C-alpha cells in the first residue's frame, strides 16, 4: 500500500473514509488516525495499526454540537454550553452513547467522547464524509503523538491509505477530556484546555441571583425560597464567619491590621466591631481584607456547584456590590425592611443590645443606596407569608 499525501483534495480523503480506509488528519492539538466511527471494520483496523488494546475506548470527531443529539442520550444542557464555547477546540466531552455507536468504539462501555477539531481541513473532511470519525492520536501505542504529517509517515507510511498534510499542529498537546455522563463532571484527562476555563464557562452559564441589603432585612427568608427551588445558597456572612476560624491567611491579615482581636483561637467579633464601626477607615480596611477571601471562596463554591451539574445559585452579601461579587450575578435583588423591624430582629437573633444593633445598622448602606445600585427591590414589611410569596414569584421569573 502506498500512503497518499493529501494537501488540498479533501474529497479524495473523504472517499477513503467512505470505503473503510484510514486517513491521518491534522487538528489544533496533534494528528489523529481517522476512520469511519460507525464502521466496525474500520475501527478494528485503527486498533490493529496503532497496536491499541481494544479495552481502551475511542472518541469521535464530529462537525459540531448537533452531533450530541444524534449520537448521545441524556445530554445535559451544560454540554451544549461547553460545545458552544470551546468547539471547534481541544475539548472532548464524554456523554452517554446511543446504540448507533458500535461497541468496539465504546470498548463495551455505555459512553462516548465527542470532539470537534479546530482545523479547516479536518472540519471539511467531516462535512464531506457525513459520519463521525474515530480518531485517536496517529502514533503507535507508547510513542510520542505526532505534530506533523512527516512524523505520521515515519510511523505508518505504507500502512494507512492517506495523510492530510495540514501543517504543524499549533498546540501539540492532546485535548482535555471531560466526563459529563454523570455528576459531578470530571476531567479524566488533563490536556490543552485548562480545567479552570471549563469551570468558568459553566459558572458563566448559571443563573446566579444576588441578594443584598442591610442586616436584619430578611435575606435569609429569600435564600430559603431559592434553596427550595434547588439553588445553591451562599451566605457570605456565614462564609466570612467560617473563614475567620479556619483560614490562617485571613487571620494573619486581620491581626496585622487590627491587633490581637482573636481570643483562644477565635475572632472576638465585638472587639473588632468596636474598632471598625466607629472608624470609617478601619471599616474600609476590614472590608478590603474580607472581600478578597470571601470572594475567592464564593468562586470556589460556584465552580464546584457548576461541576456538579448545578444551574442555579443565590449569593447573599451585605457588601455584594462593593465587593465586586455582584458581577457574578445575572440579577441583583436589594431587600429592604423598616428600621425598627431590623433592630428588633437583630437583637433577638444575636442576643445583643439595642445600642449595638443600631450601631451595626447605622454603619451600613442606606435603602437609597440599594435602590440605586440593584436591579430590583424586594420590600419586606414583616409579614412572612407575603414576603415569601413575593420572593418566589420574582425568582421564578428570573429562572425562566
C-alpha positions as CSV (number, residue, x, y, z in Angstrom):
1,X,0.0,0.0,0.0
2,X,1.2,3.5,-0.8
3,X,0.3,6.2,1.6
4,X,-1.0,9.2,-0.3
5,X,-0.1,12.7,0.9
6,X,-3.2,15.0,0.5
7,X,-2.9,18.8,0.8
8,X,-6.0,20.2,-0.9
9,X,-8.1,17.3,-2.3
10,X,-10.1,16.7,0.8
11,X,-12.8,14.9,-1.3
12,X,-10.2,12.2,-2.0
13,X,-9.7,11.7,1.7
14,X,-13.4,11.5,2.2
15,X,-13.6,8.8,-0.4
16,X,-11.0,6.8,1.5
17,X,-13.1,7.1,4.7
18,X,-16.3,6.1,2.9
19,X,-14.8,2.8,1.7
20,X,-13.5,1.9,5.1
21,X,-9.9,3.1,4.9
22,X,-7.8,5.2,7.3
23,X,-6.6,8.8,6.9
24,X,-4.3,10.6,9.3
25,X,-5.8,14.1,9.9
26,X,-4.4,17.3,11.4
27,X,-6.0,19.1,14.4
28,X,-5.0,22.0,16.6
29,X,-3.6,19.5,19.1
30,X,-1.9,16.5,17.4
31,X,-2.5,14.4,14.3
32,X,-5.2,11.8,14.6
33,X,-5.6,8.4,12.9
34,X,-9.1,8.6,11.5
35,X,-11.7,6.1,10.2
36,X,-15.4,5.9,9.9
37,X,-16.6,5.7,13.5
38,X,-19.8,3.8,12.5
39,X,-17.9,1.2,10.6
40,X,-16.8,-1.7,12.9
41,X,-14.1,-3.0,10.4
42,X,-12.6,0.4,10.0
43,X,-12.4,0.8,13.8
44,X,-10.8,-2.7,14.1
45,X,-8.1,-1.5,11.6
46,X,-7.4,1.6,13.7
47,X,-6.8,-0.6,16.8
48,X,-4.6,-3.0,14.7
49,X,-2.5,-0.3,13.1
50,X,-1.9,1.6,16.4
51,X,-1.4,-1.6,18.4
52,X,-4.0,-0.2,20.8
53,X,-5.8,-2.6,23.2
54,X,-9.5,-2.9,22.3
55,X,-10.3,-2.4,26.0
56,X,-9.5,1.3,25.6
57,X,-12.4,3.2,24.1
58,X,-12.0,5.7,21.2
59,X,-13.5,9.2,21.0
60,X,-15.2,10.5,17.9
61,X,-14.5,13.7,15.9
62,X,-17.7,15.4,14.9
63,X,-18.5,18.6,12.9
64,X,-20.5,20.4,15.7
65,X,-22.7,20.3,18.7
66,X,-25.7,18.9,16.7
67,X,-23.8,15.5,16.9
68,X,-24.7,15.3,20.6
69,X,-28.3,14.8,19.9
70,X,-27.6,12.3,17.1
71,X,-25.1,10.0,18.9
72,X,-25.8,10.6,22.6
73,X,-28.6,10.4,25.1
74,X,-29.4,12.2,28.4
75,X,-27.3,15.2,27.2
76,X,-27.2,17.9,29.9
77,X,-27.7,21.4,28.8
78,X,-24.2,22.3,30.2
79,X,-22.7,20.1,27.5
80,X,-24.2,22.3,24.9
81,X,-22.9,25.3,26.7
82,X,-19.3,24.0,26.6
83,X,-19.6,23.0,22.9
84,X,-20.8,26.5,22.1
85,X,-17.9,28.0,24.0
86,X,-15.0,25.7,23.1
87,X,-15.9,23.9,19.8
88,X,-14.1,23.8,17.5
89,X,-11.3,23.3,20.0
90,X,-9.3,21.0,22.3
91,X,-12.2,19.7,24.5
92,X,-13.5,16.1,24.3
93,X,-16.9,15.7,26.0
94,X,-17.9,12.2,27.3
95,X,-21.6,11.5,27.2
96,X,-24.0,8.5,27.4
97,X,-23.9,6.8,24.0
98,X,-26.8,5.8,21.8
99,X,-26.7,2.2,20.4
100,X,-25.8,3.5,16.9
101,X,-22.2,3.8,18.1
102,X,-20.5,0.3,17.7
103,X,-19.5,-1.5,20.9
104,X,-15.9,-1.6,19.7
105,X,-15.7,2.2,19.7
106,X,-17.0,2.3,23.2
107,X,-14.9,-0.7,24.3
108,X,-18.1,-2.3,25.6
109,X,-19.0,0.7,27.8
110,X,-22.0,2.9,27.6
111,X,-20.3,6.3,27.0
112,X,-18.7,8.0,24.0
113,X,-16.4,11.0,23.8
114,X,-17.1,13.7,21.2
115,X,-14.7,16.4,20.0
116,X,-14.9,19.0,17.2
117,X,-11.3,19.7,16.0
118,X,-10.2,23.2,15.2
119,X,-8.6,22.6,11.8
120,X,-10.2,23.7,8.5
121,X,-9.1,20.6,6.5
122,X,-10.5,18.1,9.1
123,X,-13.7,20.1,9.5
124,X,-14.1,20.0,5.8
125,X,-13.5,16.2,5.8
126,X,-16.2,15.7,8.5
127,X,-18.7,17.7,6.4
128,X,-17.9,15.7,3.3
129,X,-17.9,12.3,5.0
130,X,-21.2,12.9,6.9
131,X,-20.0,10.4,9.5
132,X,-18.2,10.8,12.8
133,X,-14.5,9.9,12.7
134,X,-12.9,7.5,15.2
135,X,-9.6,9.3,15.5
136,X,-7.1,8.5,18.3
137,X,-3.7,10.2,18.0
138,X,-1.7,8.9,15.0
139,X,1.1,7.1,16.8
140,X,1.8,3.6,17.9
141,X,1.0,2.9,21.5
142,X,3.6,4.4,23.8
143,X,5.2,6.6,21.1
144,X,5.0,10.4,21.1
145,X,2.0,11.9,19.5
146,X,2.8,13.4,16.0
147,X,2.6,17.1,15.3
148,X,3.4,17.0,11.6
149,X,2.5,14.8,8.6
150,X,6.1,13.7,8.3
151,X,6.0,12.3,11.8
152,X,2.9,10.4,10.9
153,X,4.6,8.9,7.9
154,X,7.5,7.9,10.0
155,X,5.1,5.8,12.0
156,X,2.6,4.5,9.4
157,X,3.9,5.0,5.8
158,X,2.5,2.2,3.8
159,X,0.1,1.0,6.5
160,X,-2.6,3.7,6.0
161,X,-4.2,4.9,2.8
162,X,-3.6,8.7,3.2
163,X,-2.4,11.6,5.4
164,X,-3.8,15.1,5.1
165,X,-0.8,17.4,5.4
166,X,-2.3,20.4,7.2
167,X,1.0,21.7,8.5
168,X,2.3,21.5,12.0
169,X,-0.2,21.4,14.9
170,X,-0.3,24.6,16.8
171,X,-0.8,23.2,20.3
172,X,0.9,19.9,20.2
173,X,-0.9,18.5,23.3
174,X,-4.0,16.2,23.4
175,X,-7.4,17.6,24.1
176,X,-8.8,17.8,27.6
177,X,-11.3,15.0,28.2
178,X,-14.3,15.9,30.4
179,X,-16.8,13.2,31.6
180,X,-20.3,14.7,31.6
181,X,-22.1,11.3,31.5
182,X,-22.7,11.6,35.3
183,X,-22.3,14.2,38.0
184,X,-20.1,15.6,39.3
185,X,-18.5,16.3,36.0
186,X,-14.8,15.2,36.0
187,X,-11.7,15.9,34.0
188,X,-10.5,12.4,33.2
189,X,-7.5,13.5,31.1
190,X,-5.9,16.9,31.5
191,X,-5.0,18.4,28.2
192,X,-4.7,21.6,26.2
193,X,-7.8,23.3,27.7
194,X,-7.3,24.2,31.4
195,X,-9.9,22.9,33.9
196,X,-10.3,26.4,35.2
197,X,-11.6,27.5,31.8
198,X,-14.1,24.7,31.7
199,X,-15.4,25.6,35.2
200,X,-15.5,29.3,34.4
201,X,-17.6,28.6,31.3
202,X,-20.1,26.5,33.3
203,X,-20.4,29.2,36.0
204,X,-20.9,31.9,33.4
205,X,-23.9,29.9,32.1
206,X,-25.6,29.6,35.5
207,X,-28.4,31.7,36.8
208,X,-26.9,33.4,39.8
209,X,-29.2,35.6,41.8
210,X,-27.6,38.1,44.1
211,X,-29.2,39.3,47.4
212,X,-28.1,42.3,49.3
213,X,-29.4,44.7,51.9
214,X,-28.6,45.6,55.5
215,X,-28.5,43.3,58.4
216,X,-31.9,42.2,59.6
217,X,-34.0,42.8,56.4
218,X,-34.9,39.2,55.9
219,X,-32.4,38.0,53.4
220,X,-32.5,34.5,55.0
221,X,-36.1,34.1,54.0
222,X,-35.3,35.0,50.4
223,X,-32.4,32.5,50.4
224,X,-34.7,29.7,51.8
225,X,-37.1,30.3,48.9
226,X,-34.3,29.9,46.4
227,X,-33.0,26.8,48.2
228,X,-36.4,25.3,47.9
229,X,-36.2,25.9,44.1
230,X,-33.0,23.7,44.0
231,X,-30.4,26.5,44.0
232,X,-27.1,26.5,45.8
233,X,-27.1,29.1,48.6
234,X,-24.0,31.0,49.5
235,X,-24.4,33.2,52.6
236,X,-21.3,35.4,52.5
237,X,-21.7,36.4,56.2
238,X,-21.6,32.7,57.1
239,X,-18.7,32.2,54.8
240,X,-16.8,35.1,56.5
241,X,-17.5,33.7,60.0
242,X,-16.2,30.3,58.9
243,X,-13.1,31.7,57.3
244,X,-12.2,33.8,60.3
245,X,-12.0,30.5,62.3
246,X,-10.3,28.3,59.6
247,X,-8.3,30.5,57.2
248,X,-4.8,31.3,58.5
249,X,-4.2,33.9,55.8
250,X,-7.3,35.8,56.7
251,X,-6.5,35.7,60.5
252,X,-3.0,36.9,59.8
253,X,-4.2,39.9,57.7
254,X,-6.8,40.9,60.3
255,X,-4.3,40.7,63.2
256,X,-1.7,42.6,61.3
257,X,-4.2,45.5,60.7
258,X,-6.2,45.4,63.9
259,X,-4.1,43.9,66.5
260,X,-4.9,41.0,69.0
261,X,-8.7,40.6,68.2
262,X,-8.5,36.8,68.4
263,X,-9.1,35.1,71.7
264,X,-8.5,31.4,72.3
265,X,-8.1,30.9,68.5
266,X,-11.4,32.6,67.6
267,X,-12.2,36.1,66.4
268,X,-13.7,38.4,69.1
269,X,-16.3,40.0,66.9
270,X,-17.4,42.5,69.5
271,X,-13.8,43.7,70.0
272,X,-13.3,44.0,66.2
273,X,-16.7,45.7,65.8
274,X,-15.9,48.3,68.4
275,X,-12.9,49.2,66.3
276,X,-14.4,49.3,62.8
277,X,-18.0,50.6,63.5
278,X,-16.6,53.8,64.9
279,X,-13.9,54.4,62.3
280,X,-14.7,54.6,58.6
281,X,-11.1,54.0,57.6
282,X,-10.9,50.9,59.7
283,X,-14.1,49.5,58.3
284,X,-12.8,50.2,54.8
285,X,-9.6,48.3,55.6
286,X,-11.6,45.3,57.1
287,X,-13.8,45.1,54.0
288,X,-10.8,45.1,51.7
289,X,-9.4,42.2,53.6
290,X,-12.6,40.2,53.9
291,X,-13.8,40.8,50.3
292,X,-10.6,39.1,48.9
293,X,-11.0,36.0,51.0
294,X,-14.8,35.7,50.8
295,X,-14.8,36.4,47.0
296,X,-12.3,33.5,46.4
297,X,-14.4,31.1,48.5
298,X,-17.6,32.2,46.6
299,X,-15.9,31.5,43.3
300,X,-14.7,28.1,44.6
301,X,-18.2,27.1,45.6
302,X,-19.8,28.3,42.4
303,X,-17.2,26.2,40.4
304,X,-17.9,23.1,42.5
305,X,-21.7,23.6,42.0
306,X,-21.3,24.0,38.3
307,X,-19.2,20.8,38.0
308,X,-21.9,19.0,40.0
309,X,-24.4,19.9,37.3
310,X,-25.9,22.9,39.1
311,X,-27.5,25.7,37.1
312,X,-29.0,27.9,39.8
313,X,-27.4,29.7,42.7
314,X,-28.0,32.5,45.1
315,X,-25.4,34.8,46.8
316,X,-26.3,36.8,49.9
317,X,-23.9,39.6,50.9
318,X,-24.4,42.9,52.7
319,X,-21.4,44.2,50.6
320,X,-22.4,42.3,47.4
321,X,-21.9,45.4,45.2
322,X,-18.9,46.9,46.9
323,X,-17.0,43.6,47.0
324,X,-17.5,43.0,43.2
325,X,-19.3,39.7,43.8
326,X,-22.4,41.3,42.1
327,X,-20.5,40.9,38.8
328,X,-21.1,37.2,39.1
329,X,-24.8,37.7,39.3
330,X,-27.4,37.6,36.5
331,X,-29.7,39.7,38.6
332,X,-29.3,41.5,41.9
333,X,-32.2,42.0,44.3
334,X,-31.9,44.6,47.1
335,X,-34.0,43.7,50.2
336,X,-35.3,46.4,52.5
337,X,-37.3,46.5,55.7
338,X,-38.4,49.1,58.2
339,X,-35.7,50.3,60.6
340,X,-37.4,49.3,63.8
341,X,-38.2,45.8,62.5
342,X,-34.5,45.4,61.7
343,X,-33.4,46.5,65.2
344,X,-35.7,44.0,66.9
345,X,-34.8,41.2,64.6
346,X,-31.0,41.6,65.2
347,X,-31.4,41.9,68.9
348,X,-33.5,38.7,69.1
349,X,-31.3,36.8,66.7
350,X,-27.9,37.6,68.2
351,X,-28.7,38.4,71.8
352,X,-27.1,41.9,71.6
353,X,-28.1,45.2,73.0
354,X,-30.2,47.8,71.1
355,X,-27.3,50.1,71.1
356,X,-25.0,47.6,69.4
357,X,-27.8,46.6,66.9
358,X,-28.3,50.2,65.9
359,X,-24.5,50.7,65.6
360,X,-24.4,47.8,63.1
361,X,-27.3,49.2,61.1
362,X,-26.0,52.7,61.0
363,X,-22.6,51.5,59.8
364,X,-24.3,50.0,56.7
365,X,-25.6,51.4,53.4
366,X,-29.0,53.2,53.3
367,X,-32.0,51.8,51.5
368,X,-31.5,54.6,48.9
369,X,-28.1,53.0,48.0
370,X,-29.7,49.6,47.2
371,X,-32.5,51.2,45.2
372,X,-29.8,53.0,43.1
373,X,-27.5,50.0,42.6
374,X,-29.7,46.9,42.4
375,X,-31.7,45.6,39.5
376,X,-34.9,45.1,41.7
377,X,-36.1,45.8,45.2
378,X,-38.0,43.3,47.4
379,X,-39.7,45.1,50.3
380,X,-40.1,43.1,53.5
381,X,-42.8,44.6,55.7
382,X,-42.6,41.8,58.2
383,X,-45.4,39.5,57.0
384,X,-43.6,36.2,56.3
385,X,-46.2,34.7,54.1
386,X,-46.5,37.7,51.8
387,X,-42.7,38.2,51.6
388,X,-42.1,34.5,50.8
389,X,-44.7,34.7,48.0
390,X,-43.1,37.9,46.7
391,X,-39.6,36.2,46.6
392,X,-40.9,33.0,44.9
393,X,-42.6,34.9,42.1
394,X,-39.6,37.1,41.5
395,X,-37.1,34.2,41.4
396,X,-39.3,32.0,39.2
397,X,-39.5,34.8,36.7
398,X,-35.7,35.2,36.8
399,X,-35.1,31.5,36.4
400,X,-37.2,31.0,33.2
